[in-house]
Amino acid sequence: MKTTSEAECACGGPGEAGVVGSLTEDTGSASAVDQESGISAKLDEHTRLLMENSRKLTDLQEQLAKCQNTIEQKTYANVVASKSPQQAVLD
C-alpha cells in the first residue's frame, strides 16, 4: 500500500498527486476495514471457542468430582468391610 508521499513521488510532485493520493487513501481505508472485519471475525470465533471449552472444562470438573467421591466411598467401604489384622490372626 502506498502512502501519500509515495504517491506524490510517483506522479512527479505534490501538485500532481491529488488523484493518485486520494486513490491510495481510499484503498488504504478499504483495506483497514477488511482487516478490522477479519480481526473481528477471528475474535468472535475465539470467543465462541473459549466459551465452549470453558463449558466442557466445567463438565469435566463435575465428572472428576463425582469419580473422586465414588473412589473415596469405595475405599472407605473396603476398609470397613475388611478384617482387621487381629481378626485375621485369630481365624
PDB file with one MODEL, atoms N, CA, C and O in Angstrom:
MODEL        1
ATOM      1  N   MET A   1       0.848  -1.157   0.000  1.00  0.00           N
ATOM      2  CA  MET A   1       0.000   0.000   0.000  1.00  0.00           C
ATOM      3  C   MET A   1       0.898   1.226   0.000  1.00  0.00           C
ATOM      4  O   MET A   1       1.834   1.310   0.795  1.00  0.00           O
ATOM      5  N   LYS A   2       0.623   2.172  -0.880  1.00  0.00           N
ATOM      6  CA  LYS A   2       1.423   3.385  -0.976  1.00  0.00           C
ATOM      7  C   LYS A   2       0.909   4.422   0.006  1.00  0.00           C
ATOM      8  O   LYS A   2      -0.294   4.531   0.244  1.00  0.00           O
ATOM      9  N   THR A   3       1.834   5.179   0.570  1.00  0.00           N
ATOM     10  CA  THR A   3       1.434   6.317   1.385  1.00  0.00           C
ATOM     11  C   THR A   3       1.276   7.514   0.473  1.00  0.00           C
ATOM     12  O   THR A   3       1.599   7.439  -0.713  1.00  0.00           O
ATOM     13  N   THR A   4       0.784   8.614   1.010  1.00  0.00           N
ATOM     14  CA  THR A   4       0.571   9.808   0.188  1.00  0.00           C
ATOM     15  C   THR A   4       1.885  10.310  -0.378  1.00  0.00           C
ATOM     16  O   THR A   4       1.936  10.717  -1.539  1.00  0.00           O
ATOM     17  N   SER A   5       2.959  10.291   0.418  1.00  0.00           N
ATOM     18  CA  SER A   5       4.247  10.787  -0.081  1.00  0.00           C
ATOM     19  C   SER A   5       4.765   9.907  -1.214  1.00  0.00           C
ATOM     20  O   SER A   5       5.354  10.422  -2.163  1.00  0.00           O
ATOM     21  N   GLU A   6       4.560   8.592  -1.137  1.00  0.00           N
ATOM     22  CA  GLU A   6       4.982   7.712  -2.224  1.00  0.00           C
ATOM     23  C   GLU A   6       4.157   7.977  -3.472  1.00  0.00           C
ATOM     24  O   GLU A   6       4.684   7.914  -4.583  1.00  0.00           O
ATOM     25  N   ALA A   7       2.873   8.272  -3.309  1.00  0.00           N
ATOM     26  CA  ALA A   7       2.020   8.581  -4.451  1.00  0.00           C
ATOM     27  C   ALA A   7       2.457   9.888  -5.094  1.00  0.00           C
ATOM     28  O   ALA A   7       2.435  10.010  -6.319  1.00  0.00           O
ATOM     29  N   GLU A   8       2.851  10.862  -4.290  1.00  0.00           N
ATOM     30  CA  GLU A   8       3.317  12.133  -4.830  1.00  0.00           C
ATOM     31  C   GLU A   8       4.595  11.934  -5.630  1.00  0.00           C
ATOM     32  O   GLU A   8       4.757  12.544  -6.688  1.00  0.00           O
ATOM     33  N   CYS A   9       5.492  11.106  -5.156  1.00  0.00           N
ATOM     34  CA  CYS A   9       6.741  10.849  -5.875  1.00  0.00           C
ATOM     35  C   CYS A   9       6.464  10.153  -7.204  1.00  0.00           C
ATOM     36  O   CYS A   9       7.137  10.427  -8.197  1.00  0.00           O
ATOM     37  N   ALA A  10       5.489   9.265  -7.231  1.00  0.00           N
ATOM     38  CA  ALA A  10       5.185   8.535  -8.453  1.00  0.00           C
ATOM     39  C   ALA A  10       4.629   9.453  -9.533  1.00  0.00           C
ATOM     40  O   ALA A  10       4.788   9.176 -10.722  1.00  0.00           O
ATOM     41  N   CYS A  11       3.980  10.540  -9.137  1.00  0.00           N
ATOM     42  CA  CYS A  11       3.378  11.443 -10.116  1.00  0.00           C
ATOM     43  C   CYS A  11       4.273  12.626 -10.447  1.00  0.00           C
ATOM     44  O   CYS A  11       3.954  13.383 -11.364  1.00  0.00           O
ATOM     45  N   GLY A  12       5.332  12.807  -9.769  1.00  0.00           N
ATOM     46  CA  GLY A  12       6.247  13.884 -10.093  1.00  0.00           C
ATOM     47  C   GLY A  12       6.213  15.049  -9.134  1.00  0.00           C
ATOM     48  O   GLY A  12       6.990  15.986  -9.316  1.00  0.00           O
ATOM     49  N   GLY A  13       5.375  15.052  -8.138  1.00  0.00           N
ATOM     50  CA  GLY A  13       5.413  16.133  -7.172  1.00  0.00           C
ATOM     51  C   GLY A  13       4.093  16.336  -6.482  1.00  0.00           C
ATOM     52  O   GLY A  13       3.086  15.727  -6.844  1.00  0.00           O
ATOM     53  N   PRO A  14       4.100  17.206  -5.474  1.00  0.00           N
ATOM     54  CA  PRO A  14       2.903  17.419  -4.679  1.00  0.00           C
ATOM     55  C   PRO A  14       1.763  18.039  -5.471  1.00  0.00           C
ATOM     56  O   PRO A  14       0.602  17.774  -5.158  1.00  0.00           O
ATOM     57  N   GLY A  15       2.038  18.837  -6.464  1.00  0.00           N
ATOM     58  CA  GLY A  15       0.986  19.482  -7.231  1.00  0.00           C
ATOM     59  C   GLY A  15       0.190  18.525  -8.084  1.00  0.00           C
ATOM     60  O   GLY A  15      -0.960  18.820  -8.410  1.00  0.00           O
ATOM     61  N   GLU A  16       0.743  17.403  -8.456  1.00  0.00           N
ATOM     62  CA  GLU A  16       0.080  16.464  -9.362  1.00  0.00           C
ATOM     63  C   GLU A  16      -0.405  15.201  -8.646  1.00  0.00           C
ATOM     64  O   GLU A  16      -0.824  14.247  -9.301  1.00  0.00           O
ATOM     65  N   ALA A  17      -0.354  15.185  -7.351  1.00  0.00           N
ATOM     66  CA  ALA A  17      -0.638  13.944  -6.627  1.00  0.00           C
ATOM     67  C   ALA A  17      -2.068  13.825  -6.146  1.00  0.00           C
ATOM     68  O   ALA A  17      -2.404  12.830  -5.503  1.00  0.00           O
ATOM     69  N   GLY A  18      -2.926  14.791  -6.426  1.00  0.00           N
ATOM     70  CA  GLY A  18      -4.283  14.785  -5.897  1.00  0.00           C
ATOM     71  C   GLY A  18      -5.058  13.523  -6.191  1.00  0.00           C
ATOM     72  O   GLY A  18      -5.615  12.932  -5.266  1.00  0.00           O
ATOM     73  N   VAL A  19      -5.121  13.085  -7.422  1.00  0.00           N
ATOM     74  CA  VAL A  19      -5.927  11.925  -7.793  1.00  0.00           C
ATOM     75  C   VAL A  19      -5.300  10.645  -7.275  1.00  0.00           C
ATOM     76  O   VAL A  19      -5.985   9.812  -6.681  1.00  0.00           O
ATOM     77  N   VAL A  20      -4.002  10.480  -7.494  1.00  0.00           N
ATOM     78  CA  VAL A  20      -3.334   9.259  -7.056  1.00  0.00           C
ATOM     79  C   VAL A  20      -3.352   9.163  -5.546  1.00  0.00           C
ATOM     80  O   VAL A  20      -3.568   8.083  -4.997  1.00  0.00           O
ATOM     81  N   GLY A  21      -3.129  10.282  -4.861  1.00  0.00           N
ATOM     82  CA  GLY A  21      -3.141  10.283  -3.397  1.00  0.00           C
ATOM     83  C   GLY A  21      -4.493   9.867  -2.848  1.00  0.00           C
ATOM     84  O   GLY A  21      -4.556   9.093  -1.893  1.00  0.00           O
ATOM     85  N   SER A  22      -5.572  10.360  -3.428  1.00  0.00           N
ATOM     86  CA  SER A  22      -6.896  10.005  -2.925  1.00  0.00           C
ATOM     87  C   SER A  22      -7.217   8.543  -3.207  1.00  0.00           C
ATOM     88  O   SER A  22      -7.888   7.894  -2.404  1.00  0.00           O
ATOM     89  N   LEU A  23      -6.747   8.014  -4.335  1.00  0.00           N
ATOM     90  CA  LEU A  23      -6.949   6.596  -4.619  1.00  0.00           C
ATOM     91  C   LEU A  23      -6.211   5.739  -3.605  1.00  0.00           C
ATOM     92  O   LEU A  23      -6.728   4.728  -3.130  1.00  0.00           O
ATOM     93  N   THR A  24      -5.006   6.155  -3.285  1.00  0.00           N
ATOM     94  CA  THR A  24      -4.222   5.411  -2.311  1.00  0.00           C
ATOM     95  C   THR A  24      -4.901   5.439  -0.946  1.00  0.00           C
ATOM     96  O   THR A  24      -4.962   4.415  -0.267  1.00  0.00           O
ATOM     97  N   GLU A  25      -5.402   6.582  -0.544  1.00  0.00           N
ATOM     98  CA  GLU A  25      -6.056   6.686   0.754  1.00  0.00           C
ATOM     99  C   GLU A  25      -7.331   5.856   0.789  1.00  0.00           C
ATOM    100  O   GLU A  25      -7.601   5.202   1.797  1.00  0.00           O
ATOM    101  N   ASP A  26      -8.127   5.861  -0.285  1.00  0.00           N
ATOM    102  CA  ASP A  26      -9.351   5.063  -0.325  1.00  0.00           C
ATOM    103  C   ASP A  26      -9.029   3.579  -0.235  1.00  0.00           C
ATOM    104  O   ASP A  26      -9.699   2.838   0.484  1.00  0.00           O
ATOM    105  N   THR A  27      -8.011   3.145  -0.960  1.00  0.00           N
ATOM    106  CA  THR A  27      -7.606   1.741  -0.923  1.00  0.00           C
ATOM    107  C   THR A  27      -7.149   1.368   0.471  1.00  0.00           C
ATOM    108  O   THR A  27      -7.454   0.280   0.961  1.00  0.00           O
ATOM    109  N   GLY A  28      -6.423   2.262   1.108  1.00  0.00           N
ATOM    110  CA  GLY A  28      -5.953   2.002   2.467  1.00  0.00           C
ATOM    111  C   GLY A  28      -7.090   1.875   3.455  1.00  0.00           C
ATOM    112  O   GLY A  28      -7.060   1.000   4.320  1.00  0.00           O
ATOM    113  N   SER A  29      -8.098   2.733   3.345  1.00  0.00           N
ATOM    114  CA  SER A  29      -9.217   2.657   4.284  1.00  0.00           C
ATOM    115  C   SER A  29     -10.053   1.403   4.031  1.00  0.00           C
ATOM    116  O   SER A  29     -10.551   0.793   4.978  1.00  0.00           O
ATOM    117  N   ALA A  30     -10.209   1.016   2.777  1.00  0.00           N
ATOM    118  CA  ALA A  30     -10.940  -0.220   2.470  1.00  0.00           C
ATOM    119  C   ALA A  30     -10.182  -1.420   3.016  1.00  0.00           C
ATOM    120  O   ALA A  30     -10.780  -2.356   3.546  1.00  0.00           O
ATOM    121  N   SER A  31      -8.871  -1.385   2.884  1.00  0.00           N
ATOM    122  CA  SER A  31      -8.051  -2.470   3.410  1.00  0.00           C
ATOM    123  C   SER A  31      -8.141  -2.522   4.930  1.00  0.00           C
ATOM    124  O   SER A  31      -8.192  -3.601   5.521  1.00  0.00           O
ATOM    125  N   ALA A  32      -8.159  -1.349   5.557  1.00  0.00           N
ATOM    126  CA  ALA A  32      -8.270  -1.302   7.014  1.00  0.00           C
ATOM    127  C   ALA A  32      -9.607  -1.872   7.473  1.00  0.00           C
ATOM    128  O   ALA A  32      -9.667  -2.567   8.487  1.00  0.00           O
ATOM    129  N   VAL A  33     -10.675  -1.587   6.740  1.00  0.00           N
ATOM    130  CA  VAL A  33     -11.995  -2.125   7.087  1.00  0.00           C
ATOM    131  C   VAL A  33     -11.988  -3.642   6.943  1.00  0.00           C
ATOM    132  O   VAL A  33     -12.518  -4.351   7.799  1.00  0.00           O
ATOM    133  N   ASP A  34     -11.387  -4.145   5.859  1.00  0.00           N
ATOM    134  CA  ASP A  34     -11.288  -5.591   5.669  1.00  0.00           C
ATOM    135  C   ASP A  34     -10.496  -6.226   6.804  1.00  0.00           C
ATOM    136  O   ASP A  34     -10.869  -7.279   7.321  1.00  0.00           O
ATOM    137  N   GLN A  35      -9.398  -5.577   7.186  1.00  0.00           N
ATOM    138  CA  GLN A  35      -8.573  -6.097   8.272  1.00  0.00           C
ATOM    139  C   GLN A  35      -9.359  -6.123   9.572  1.00  0.00           C
ATOM    140  O   GLN A  35      -9.317  -7.108  10.309  1.00  0.00           O
ATOM    141  N   GLU A  36     -10.080  -5.034   9.857  1.00  0.00           N
ATOM    142  CA  GLU A  36     -10.853  -4.962  11.092  1.00  0.00           C
ATOM    143  C   GLU A  36     -11.961  -6.005  11.121  1.00  0.00           C
ATOM    144  O   GLU A  36     -12.210  -6.617  12.159  1.00  0.00           O
ATOM    145  N   SER A  37     -12.630  -6.212   9.985  1.00  0.00           N
ATOM    146  CA  SER A  37     -13.691  -7.216   9.967  1.00  0.00           C
ATOM    147  C   SER A  37     -13.100  -8.617  10.097  1.00  0.00           C
ATOM    148  O   SER A  37     -13.704  -9.488  10.722  1.00  0.00           O
ATOM    149  N   GLY A  38     -11.925  -8.840   9.512  1.00  0.00           N
ATOM    150  CA  GLY A  38     -11.250 -10.128   9.662  1.00  0.00           C
ATOM    151  C   GLY A  38     -10.831 -10.375  11.097  1.00  0.00           C
ATOM    152  O   GLY A  38     -10.981 -11.478  11.622  1.00  0.00           O
ATOM    153  N   ILE A  39     -10.303  -9.337  11.724  1.00  0.00           N
ATOM    154  CA  ILE A  39      -9.900  -9.450  13.124  1.00  0.00           C
ATOM    155  C   ILE A  39     -11.129  -9.662  13.996  1.00  0.00           C
ATOM    156  O   ILE A  39     -11.107 -10.469  14.926  1.00  0.00           O
ATOM    157  N   SER A  40     -12.194  -8.939  13.695  1.00  0.00           N
ATOM    158  CA  SER A  40     -13.432  -9.079  14.459  1.00  0.00           C
ATOM    159  C   SER A  40     -13.995 -10.493  14.326  1.00  0.00           C
ATOM    160  O   SER A  40     -14.454 -11.074  15.309  1.00  0.00           O
ATOM    161  N   ALA A  41     -13.960 -11.043  13.120  1.00  0.00           N
ATOM    162  CA  ALA A  41     -14.458 -12.407  12.904  1.00  0.00           C
ATOM    163  C   ALA A  41     -13.609 -13.414  13.674  1.00  0.00           C
ATOM    164  O   ALA A  41     -14.139 -14.343  14.283  1.00  0.00           O
ATOM    165  N   LYS A  42     -12.295 -13.227  13.646  1.00  0.00           N
ATOM    166  CA  LYS A  42     -11.409 -14.131  14.391  1.00  0.00           C
ATOM    167  C   LYS A  42     -11.652 -14.010  15.887  1.00  0.00           C
ATOM    168  O   LYS A  42     -11.659 -15.012  16.603  1.00  0.00           O
ATOM    169  N   LEU A  43     -11.850 -12.784  16.359  1.00  0.00           N
ATOM    170  CA  LEU A  43     -12.113 -12.566  17.775  1.00  0.00           C
ATOM    171  C   LEU A  43     -13.423 -13.232  18.187  1.00  0.00           C
ATOM    172  O   LEU A  43     -13.500 -13.845  19.252  1.00  0.00           O
ATOM    173  N   ASP A  44     -14.445 -13.114  17.356  1.00  0.00           N
ATOM    174  CA  ASP A  44     -15.725 -13.766  17.637  1.00  0.00           C
ATOM    175  C   ASP A  44     -15.567 -15.284  17.683  1.00  0.00           C
ATOM    176  O   ASP A  44     -16.124 -15.943  18.561  1.00  0.00           O
ATOM    177  N   GLU A  45     -14.814 -15.832  16.746  1.00  0.00           N
ATOM    178  CA  GLU A  45     -14.587 -17.282  16.705  1.00  0.00           C
ATOM    179  C   GLU A  45     -13.825 -17.746  17.946  1.00  0.00           C
ATOM    180  O   GLU A  45     -14.169 -18.766  18.543  1.00  0.00           O
ATOM    181  N   HIS A  46     -12.802 -17.007  18.329  1.00  0.00           N
ATOM    182  CA  HIS A  46     -12.015 -17.376  19.506  1.00  0.00           C
ATOM    183  C   HIS A  46     -12.855 -17.256  20.780  1.00  0.00           C
ATOM    184  O   HIS A  46     -12.717 -18.067  21.696  1.00  0.00           O
ATOM    185  N   THR A  47     -13.719 -16.250  20.836  1.00  0.00           N
ATOM    186  CA  THR A  47     -14.610 -16.094  21.987  1.00  0.00           C
ATOM    187  C   THR A  47     -15.558 -17.279  22.079  1.00  0.00           C
ATOM    188  O   THR A  47     -15.786 -17.812  23.164  1.00  0.00           O
ATOM    189  N   ARG A  48     -16.111 -17.692  20.943  1.00  0.00           N
ATOM    190  CA  ARG A  48     -17.021 -18.841  20.925  1.00  0.00           C
ATOM    191  C   ARG A  48     -16.299 -20.109  21.380  1.00  0.00           C
ATOM    192  O   ARG A  48     -16.829 -20.884  22.175  1.00  0.00           O
ATOM    193  N   LEU A  49     -15.085 -20.310  20.866  1.00  0.00           N
ATOM    194  CA  LEU A  49     -14.318 -21.496  21.243  1.00  0.00           C
ATOM    195  C   LEU A  49     -13.949 -21.480  22.726  1.00  0.00           C
ATOM    196  O   LEU A  49     -13.978 -22.516  23.391  1.00  0.00           O
ATOM    197  N   LEU A  50     -13.606 -20.312  23.232  1.00  0.00           N
ATOM    198  CA  LEU A  50     -13.259 -20.189  24.644  1.00  0.00           C
ATOM    199  C   LEU A  50     -14.456 -20.515  25.532  1.00  0.00           C
ATOM    200  O   LEU A  50     -14.315 -21.203  26.543  1.00  0.00           O
ATOM    201  N   MET A  51     -15.624 -20.024  25.155  1.00  0.00           N
ATOM    202  CA  MET A  51     -16.829 -20.317  25.932  1.00  0.00           C
ATOM    203  C   MET A  51     -17.167 -21.804  25.882  1.00  0.00           C
ATOM    204  O   MET A  51     -17.555 -22.394  26.890  1.00  0.00           O
ATOM    205  N   GLU A  52     -17.018 -22.399  24.713  1.00  0.00           N
ATOM    206  CA  GLU A  52     -17.287 -23.833  24.562  1.00  0.00           C
ATOM    207  C   GLU A  52     -16.315 -24.652  25.408  1.00  0.00           C
ATOM    208  O   GLU A  52     -16.722 -25.597  26.085  1.00  0.00           O
ATOM    209  N   ASN A  53     -15.043 -24.293  25.370  1.00  0.00           N
ATOM    210  CA  ASN A  53     -14.045 -25.016  26.152  1.00  0.00           C
ATOM    211  C   ASN A  53     -14.255 -24.816  27.649  1.00  0.00           C
ATOM    212  O   ASN A  53     -14.024 -25.736  28.434  1.00  0.00           O
ATOM    213  N   SER A  54     -14.686 -23.635  28.049  1.00  0.00           N
ATOM    214  CA  SER A  54     -14.977 -23.380  29.464  1.00  0.00           C
ATOM    215  C   SER A  54     -16.126 -24.262  29.935  1.00  0.00           C
ATOM    216  O   SER A  54     -16.087 -24.814  31.035  1.00  0.00           O
ATOM    217  N   ARG A  55     -17.146 -24.388  29.098  1.00  0.00           N
ATOM    218  CA  ARG A  55     -18.286 -25.245  29.441  1.00  0.00           C
ATOM    219  C   ARG A  55     -17.841 -26.704  29.561  1.00  0.00           C
ATOM    220  O   ARG A  55     -18.235 -27.405  30.493  1.00  0.00           O
ATOM    221  N   LYS A  56     -17.023 -27.152  28.618  1.00  0.00           N
ATOM    222  CA  LYS A  56     -16.535 -28.532  28.657  1.00  0.00           C
ATOM    223  C   LYS A  56     -15.657 -28.768  29.881  1.00  0.00           C
ATOM    224  O   LYS A  56     -15.717 -29.836  30.490  1.00  0.00           O
ATOM    225  N   LEU A  57     -14.849 -27.787  30.243  1.00  0.00           N
ATOM    226  CA  LEU A  57     -13.988 -27.914  31.413  1.00  0.00           C
ATOM    227  C   LEU A  57     -14.826 -28.017  32.684  1.00  0.00           C
ATOM    228  O   LEU A  57     -14.507 -28.805  33.574  1.00  0.00           O
ATOM    229  N   THR A  58     -15.882 -27.234  32.772  1.00  0.00           N
ATOM    230  CA  THR A  58     -16.776 -27.302  33.929  1.00  0.00           C
ATOM    231  C   THR A  58     -17.420 -28.678  34.023  1.00  0.00           C
ATOM    232  O   THR A  58     -17.492 -29.256  35.108  1.00  0.00           O
ATOM    233  N   ASP A  59     -17.885 -29.204  32.905  1.00  0.00           N
ATOM    234  CA  ASP A  59     -18.474 -30.549  32.881  1.00  0.00           C
ATOM    235  C   ASP A  59     -17.452 -31.596  33.319  1.00  0.00           C
ATOM    236  O   ASP A  59     -17.773 -32.504  34.086  1.00  0.00           O
ATOM    237  N   LEU A  60     -16.241 -31.467  32.835  1.00  0.00           N
ATOM    238  CA  LEU A  60     -15.183 -32.410  33.182  1.00  0.00           C
ATOM    239  C   LEU A  60     -14.852 -32.344  34.673  1.00  0.00           C
ATOM    240  O   LEU A  60     -14.632 -33.375  35.307  1.00  0.00           O
ATOM    241  N   GLN A  61     -14.816 -31.135  35.229  1.00  0.00           N
ATOM    242  CA  GLN A  61     -14.549 -30.988  36.663  1.00  0.00           C
ATOM    243  C   GLN A  61     -15.654 -31.628  37.494  1.00  0.00           C
ATOM    244  O   GLN A  61     -15.378 -32.235  38.529  1.00  0.00           O
ATOM    245  N   GLU A  62     -16.904 -31.499  37.051  1.00  0.00           N
ATOM    246  CA  GLU A  62     -18.021 -32.128  37.761  1.00  0.00           C
ATOM    247  C   GLU A  62     -17.898 -33.648  37.723  1.00  0.00           C
ATOM    248  O   GLU A  62     -18.117 -34.314  38.734  1.00  0.00           O
ATOM    249  N   GLN A  63     -17.551 -34.196  36.566  1.00  0.00           N
ATOM    250  CA  GLN A  63     -17.378 -35.645  36.445  1.00  0.00           C
ATOM    251  C   GLN A  63     -16.222 -36.124  37.317  1.00  0.00           C
ATOM    252  O   GLN A  63     -16.311 -37.176  37.950  1.00  0.00           O
ATOM    253  N   LEU A  64     -15.150 -35.360  37.349  1.00  0.00           N
ATOM    254  CA  LEU A  64     -13.992 -35.716  38.165  1.00  0.00           C
ATOM    255  C   LEU A  64     -14.358 -35.718  39.647  1.00  0.00           C
ATOM    256  O   LEU A  64     -13.935 -36.605  40.389  1.00  0.00           O
ATOM    257  N   ALA A  65     -15.134 -34.743  40.077  1.00  0.00           N
ATOM    258  CA  ALA A  65     -15.565 -34.682  41.475  1.00  0.00           C
ATOM    259  C   ALA A  65     -16.431 -35.898  41.821  1.00  0.00           C
ATOM    260  O   ALA A  65     -16.283 -36.472  42.899  1.00  0.00           O
ATOM    261  N   LYS A  66     -17.332 -36.292  40.916  1.00  0.00           N
ATOM    262  CA  LYS A  66     -18.172 -37.469  41.150  1.00  0.00           C
ATOM    263  C   LYS A  66     -17.319 -38.727  41.262  1.00  0.00           C
ATOM    264  O   LYS A  66     -17.536 -39.555  42.147  1.00  0.00           O
ATOM    265  N   CYS A  67     -16.353 -38.865  40.368  1.00  0.00           N
ATOM    266  CA  CYS A  67     -15.474 -40.041  40.402  1.00  0.00           C
ATOM    267  C   CYS A  67     -14.649 -40.066  41.684  1.00  0.00           C
ATOM    268  O   CYS A  67     -14.449 -41.126  42.277  1.00  0.00           O
ATOM    269  N   GLN A  68     -14.178 -38.915  42.105  1.00  0.00           N
ATOM    270  CA  GLN A  68     -13.388 -38.833  43.334  1.00  0.00           C
ATOM    271  C   GLN A  68     -14.235 -39.251  44.534  1.00  0.00           C
ATOM    272  O   GLN A  68     -13.761 -39.974  45.410  1.00  0.00           O
ATOM    273  N   ASN A  69     -15.484 -38.796  44.574  1.00  0.00           N
ATOM    274  CA  ASN A  69     -16.385 -39.186  45.669  1.00  0.00           C
ATOM    275  C   ASN A  69     -16.636 -40.685  45.656  1.00  0.00           C
ATOM    276  O   ASN A  69     -16.650 -41.322  46.709  1.00  0.00           O
ATOM    277  N   THR A  70     -16.835 -41.249  44.478  1.00  0.00           N
ATOM    278  CA  THR A  70     -17.066 -42.690  44.353  1.00  0.00           C
ATOM    279  C   THR A  70     -15.850 -43.469  44.843  1.00  0.00           C
ATOM    280  O   THR A  70     -15.993 -44.458  45.561  1.00  0.00           O
ATOM    281  N   ILE A  71     -14.672 -43.030  44.463  1.00  0.00           N
ATOM    282  CA  ILE A  71     -13.437 -43.705  44.895  1.00  0.00           C
ATOM    283  C   ILE A  71     -13.303 -43.643  46.411  1.00  0.00           C
ATOM    284  O   ILE A  71     -12.952 -44.638  47.045  1.00  0.00           O
ATOM    285  N   GLU A  72     -13.580 -42.483  46.993  1.00  0.00           N
ATOM    286  CA  GLU A  72     -13.475 -42.341  48.445  1.00  0.00           C
ATOM    287  C   GLU A  72     -14.474 -43.242  49.158  1.00  0.00           C
ATOM    288  O   GLU A  72     -14.140 -43.857  50.170  1.00  0.00           O
ATOM    289  N   GLN A  73     -15.704 -43.327  48.636  1.00  0.00           N
ATOM    290  CA  GLN A  73     -16.717 -44.176  49.263  1.00  0.00           C
ATOM    291  C   GLN A  73     -16.330 -45.640  49.169  1.00  0.00           C
ATOM    292  O   GLN A  73     -16.482 -46.382  50.140  1.00  0.00           O
ATOM    293  N   LYS A  74     -15.831 -46.071  48.015  1.00  0.00           N
ATOM    294  CA  LYS A  74     -15.428 -47.472  47.858  1.00  0.00           C
ATOM    295  C   LYS A  74     -14.238 -47.793  48.745  1.00  0.00           C
ATOM    296  O   LYS A  74     -14.180 -48.868  49.342  1.00  0.00           O
ATOM    297  N   THR A  75     -13.295 -46.875  48.837  1.00  0.00           N
ATOM    298  CA  THR A  75     -12.119 -47.102  49.675  1.00  0.00           C
ATOM    299  C   THR A  75     -12.545 -47.222  51.135  1.00  0.00           C
ATOM    300  O   THR A  75     -12.086 -48.114  51.848  1.00  0.00           O
ATOM    301  N   TYR A  76     -13.412 -46.334  51.574  1.00  0.00           N
ATOM    302  CA  TYR A  76     -13.891 -46.381  52.951  1.00  0.00           C
ATOM    303  C   TYR A  76     -14.660 -47.675  53.200  1.00  0.00           C
ATOM    304  O   TYR A  76     -14.484 -48.315  54.238  1.00  0.00           O
ATOM    305  N   ALA A  77     -15.504 -48.058  52.258  1.00  0.00           N
ATOM    306  CA  ALA A  77     -16.282 -49.294  52.410  1.00  0.00           C
ATOM    307  C   ALA A  77     -15.359 -50.506  52.466  1.00  0.00           C
ATOM    308  O   ALA A  77     -15.611 -51.430  53.240  1.00  0.00           O
ATOM    309  N   ASN A  78     -14.314 -50.523  51.676  1.00  0.00           N
ATOM    310  CA  ASN A  78     -13.366 -51.638  51.686  1.00  0.00           C
ATOM    311  C   ASN A  78     -12.633 -51.723  53.016  1.00  0.00           C
ATOM    312  O   ASN A  78     -12.409 -52.815  53.537  1.00  0.00           O
ATOM    313  N   VAL A  79     -12.264 -50.586  53.559  1.00  0.00           N
ATOM    314  CA  VAL A  79     -11.552 -50.584  54.837  1.00  0.00           C
ATOM    315  C   VAL A  79     -12.466 -51.079  55.948  1.00  0.00           C
ATOM    316  O   VAL A  79     -12.044 -51.872  56.790  1.00  0.00           O
ATOM    317  N   VAL A  80     -13.703 -50.623  55.959  1.00  0.00           N
ATOM    318  CA  VAL A  80     -14.652 -51.030  56.995  1.00  0.00           C
ATOM    319  C   VAL A  80     -14.989 -52.507  56.850  1.00  0.00           C
ATOM    320  O   VAL A  80     -15.106 -53.208  57.855  1.00  0.00           O
ATOM    321  N   ALA A  81     -15.146 -52.988  55.642  1.00  0.00           N
ATOM    322  CA  ALA A  81     -15.549 -54.373  55.403  1.00  0.00           C
ATOM    323  C   ALA A  81     -14.405 -55.363  55.596  1.00  0.00           C
ATOM    324  O   ALA A  81     -14.651 -56.546  55.833  1.00  0.00           O
ATOM    325  N   SER A  82     -13.193 -54.913  55.502  1.00  0.00           N
ATOM    326  CA  SER A  82     -12.070 -55.850  55.615  1.00  0.00           C
ATOM    327  C   SER A  82     -11.861 -56.245  57.073  1.00  0.00           C
ATOM    328  O   SER A  82     -12.236 -55.526  57.999  1.00  0.00           O
ATOM    329  N   LYS A  83     -11.258 -57.395  57.238  1.00  0.00           N
ATOM    330  CA  LYS A  83     -10.958 -57.871  58.582  1.00  0.00           C
ATOM    331  C   LYS A  83      -9.752 -57.105  59.106  1.00  0.00           C
ATOM    332  O   LYS A  83      -8.840 -56.756  58.357  1.00  0.00           O
ATOM    333  N   SER A  84      -9.771 -56.863  60.366  1.00  0.00           N
ATOM    334  CA  SER A  84      -8.609 -56.213  60.968  1.00  0.00           C
ATOM    335  C   SER A  84      -7.480 -57.237  61.055  1.00  0.00           C
ATOM    336  O   SER A  84      -7.749 -58.438  61.038  1.00  0.00           O
ATOM    337  N   PRO A  85      -6.248 -56.804  61.146  1.00  0.00           N
ATOM    338  CA  PRO A  85      -5.131 -57.760  61.245  1.00  0.00           C
ATOM    339  C   PRO A  85      -5.271 -58.694  62.450  1.00  0.00           C
ATOM    340  O   PRO A  85      -4.846 -59.848  62.381  1.00  0.00           O
ATOM    341  N   GLN A  86      -5.850 -58.225  63.536  1.00  0.00           N
ATOM    342  CA  GLN A  86      -6.023 -59.082  64.710  1.00  0.00           C
ATOM    343  C   GLN A  86      -7.029 -60.191  64.426  1.00  0.00           C
ATOM    344  O   GLN A  86      -6.825 -61.325  64.857  1.00  0.00           O
ATOM    345  N   GLN A  87      -8.103 -59.891  63.714  1.00  0.00           N
ATOM    346  CA  GLN A  87      -9.104 -60.901  63.383  1.00  0.00           C
ATOM    347  C   GLN A  87      -8.523 -61.919  62.417  1.00  0.00           C
ATOM    348  O   GLN A  87      -8.850 -63.102  62.508  1.00  0.00           O
ATOM    349  N   ALA A  88      -7.674 -61.493  61.499  1.00  0.00           N
ATOM    350  CA  ALA A  88      -7.075 -62.410  60.538  1.00  0.00           C
ATOM    351  C   ALA A  88      -6.165 -63.401  61.247  1.00  0.00           C
ATOM    352  O   ALA A  88      -6.114 -64.566  60.851  1.00  0.00           O
ATOM    353  N   VAL A  89      -5.455 -62.984  62.269  1.00  0.00           N
ATOM    354  CA  VAL A  89      -4.559 -63.868  63.012  1.00  0.00           C
ATOM    355  C   VAL A  89      -5.366 -64.849  63.848  1.00  0.00           C
ATOM    356  O   VAL A  89      -4.981 -66.012  63.969  1.00  0.00           O
ATOM    357  N   LEU A  90      -6.460 -64.413  64.417  1.00  0.00           N
ATOM    358  CA  LEU A  90      -7.291 -65.269  65.252  1.00  0.00           C
ATOM    359  C   LEU A  90      -8.000 -66.349  64.450  1.00  0.00           C
ATOM    360  O   LEU A  90      -8.274 -67.425  64.980  1.00  0.00           O
ATOM    361  N   ASP A  91      -8.298 -66.088  63.202  1.00  0.00           N
ATOM    362  CA  ASP A  91      -9.020 -67.076  62.385  1.00  0.00           C
ATOM    363  C   ASP A  91      -8.111 -68.159  62.010  1.00  0.00           C
ATOM    364  O   ASP A  91      -8.516 -69.095  61.321  1.00  0.00           O
TER     365      ASP A  91
ENDMDL
END
